[in-house]
Amino acid sequence: MNGLLSTQAFWLAVTLLVFEGADRLSRSTGRHPLCHPVLLSTPVIIAILLITHTPYATYASATSVLAFLLGPAVVGLAVPIWARARLIRQLALPITLALCAGAVTAIVSAVGILSLFGAPRAMLASIAPRATTTPVAMQMAAELGGVPALAAVIVLFAGVVGAMTATPIFNRLGIRDYRARGLAIGVTAHGFGAARAFQVDPTAGAFASLGMALNAIITCVILSVVQLFL
């Protein structure tokens, strides 16, 4: 049994089966916001690791191929963006203004709230890039003097919460334009938000992918400039 628990095939199979079960449950509820596959599958994986006394390092090594596939998956998001290139060019100015406003708001709101509670600088640096993707946030946190691991957790939490709450919020606010909905969720909830947007509408997914990618660039630029004055 110990030999099986250390094999890559076993943990890949467990991860895929758990996520597939969570995704089916999510589909059965009509993609209810509280039934996000990541939210459902993560506690199950954690429980399995605890029950089998498997170190996280072993699990991470065994499933590293899944982490590697994130790269091609992100690159693949360029396809729906390219398909709507003409529409995106027509909306270049409002998209740029919205991205800048969103990036600044994400940074200022997160850092400002923690500052009010007297959070140390390392925590502020860790939460500042929370609206970007995990690799970008970890690198920026390290350069700003933060904790990359903490930044990763914050980004994942922000993404899951954003993906869960975006659709109900948009509906309540009466925002029906899928271009605006997609861009907003891409800026605030990065990959998780883009995945959720594609479930709702292809146009929303394309604009979410665009927002995710450009927000990472803009956030890095803003934080790099701020770092020069710290």
Buried (B, 14 or more C-beta within 10 A) or exposed (E): EEEEBEEEEBBBEBBEEBBEBBBEBBEEEEBBBEBBBBBBBBEBBEEBBEEBEBEEEBBEEBBEEBEEEEEEEBEEBEEBBEEBEEEBEEBEEEBEEBBBEBBEEBBEEBBEEBEEEEBEEBBBBBBBBBBBBBBBBBBBBBBBEBBBEBBBBBBBEBBBBBBBBBBEBBEEEEEEEBBBBBBBBBBBBBBBBBBBBBEBBBBBBBBBBBBBBBBBEBBBEBBEEEBEEE
